[in-house]
Amino acid sequence: MKPRARNLAALSALAASMSAVVVHATDGTHDFARYQVIVDRAPFGQMSSTDAAAQQPPFSTRFNFMGTAKTGDDQPWLAIIFDKEGNRLYFKMEGETIGPVSIVKIERPDTGPAKLVLKQGLEQATLTLEAKAAGAGTPQSGAGQPGQPGQPAVPIPIAPGGHRVPFRRGG
């Protein structure tokens, strides 16, 4: 066979294979319906967006907003945050973080409850400081609490600054 005839035969074979690919790609039997049996059997378990959202509570349920504090007149507000999972208390300013959670804003309005805005990834949550009603939770003086004989009715206040605990080194 001559080189020109060989090239022509190769070219026609290539054209024939390309037309088969086009016919195969437009074949109507290759639609999603043939895979529906796999989806129906759910080999990796049922998955829906409502199930995933119901199983995982928002990240903000991990924290309690306990209050606000200031170290000085010219200092920014600190949020007092209790981490239920870590059983720790944090004093954080705006922009600081607790692990992956960042403190976005501390709102301290003159009227109404204080608010704390937290953010983790794309999720944002606002915690509100619940104001306690006056007298609620304060036992009346003079009467012991039931089930606790001999206990004082009013808790003893602890002086600010804490108490010094004696400590000796060595044995």
Buried (B, 14 or more C-beta within 10 A) or exposed (E): EEEEEEEEEEEEEEEEEEEEEEEEEEEEEEEEEEEEEEEEEEEEEEEEEEEEEEEEEEBBEBBBBBEBEEEEEEEEBBBBBBBEEEEEEBEBEBEEEBEEBBBBBBBEEEEEEBBBBBBBEEEBBEBEBEEEEEEEEEEEEEEEEEEEEEEEEEEEEEEEEEEEEEEEEEE
